[in-house]
Amino acid sequence: METPEPPSSFTENISYFDRGLEQAFTWFSDNLGTFLFILFIGLITILVARNVNRLMDSYFKRANSRLHVDTTSFRMFRHIVVALIYFMGIVVVVFSIPGLRSLSVALFTGAGIAGIVIGLAAQSTLSNIVAGLSLAIFQPFRVGDRLNIMNEYGKVTDLNLRHTVIITWDNRRLIIPNSIISNEAIINWTIEDPAVIWPIDIGISYDADIDQARGIMIEEARKHPNVMPPQEVKYNVVKPSLIRSETIRMGLFDSPVLHPVDPDFRERGEVKVSVVELGESSVNLRMNVWFKDRSVAYSSGCEIMEAIKKRFDKEGVEIPYPHRTIVYKNSPGKEKKVAEKLSGAEGDKIRCVVKAD
């Protein structure tokens, strides 16, 4: 009985490759129009989205000075428009392919189950989108506001559908998802009333004249150009929204609206120095200074503190070192030697008491 020879593997591979190439060519020929249509729709969608984004941005820059368009709401609106353009392009592509069209119909038929699955899979993304829309509508902060959040201080530079971008004081970009920032406690230094009271703490010696130190501190603060002059404000002009009603604020445009100032802060520009603590080695004074906004408060406070230090040195007002009393048990004959060891550079800081046995 003769054993049949096995077919050549090379011949089979060539045959499979030919059939696969023929099928691919046939499919491409039959669907060439669909493929070109999808490519055309994709290119058109990208071009339209980019041009709309650029045109809206240029329109905002031109119209901002005349219409007072709110930056935060406008940027969110721009992001939504661009996202809708991409979504419409995807929908057109899906319904142009028969296989995807039938799949989409099946998904719509089982919309309940599909919605649950998609919701669970995209829970984080959807929560960021919802939180971003909430931030744009209720506006606890706006683009350009200065915030303290998550132990960071910075300026809001962008708010989109997914995250908020904050540039910190040391030029870092802090990117926070909207779902997180919406649950954080925020200190907004800019909203409604940007003026701020900034404390400057300085300690003086117990032997120093408190009234003299207070007068020097107030004089040096008044010399600084960023310190607000004394004034009384009854209303503060801010720019919250298109709708003038204060109960409904969409934040799309930025028409000026008058807000009453808190009665406790109507009188501004006063420089007040108070004794806040009698410390172990110093009388601690705190000077409260008014600045126009938070952006200049820190640097101006540092400059005023430096000027006060130089003026104290000139006027003889002492900023003391900590003093310490040491009780040293020793024999009477060694009292002089111990005092000599403790004298010198540290002699004016340490008081030595030698106690004989």
Buried (B, 14 or more C-beta within 10 A) or exposed (E): EEEEEEEEEEEEEEEEEEEEEEEEEEEEEEBEEEEEBBEEBBEEBEEBBEEBBEEBEEBBEEEBEEBEBBBBBBBBBBBBEBBEBEEBBEEBBBEBBEEEEEEBEEBEEEEEEEEEEEEEEEEEEBBBBBBBBBBBBEBBBBBEBBBBBEEBBBBBBBBBBBBBBBBEEEEEEBEBBBBBBBEEEBEBBBBEBBBBBBEBEBBBBEEBBBEBBBEBBBEBBBEBEBBBEEEEBEEBEBBBBBBEEEEEBBBBBBEEBEEEBEEEEBEBBEBEBEEEEEEEEBBBBBBBBBBBBBBBBEEBBEBBBEBBBEBBEEEEBBBBEEBEEEEBEEEEEEBEEBBEEBEEEEEEEBEBEBEEE
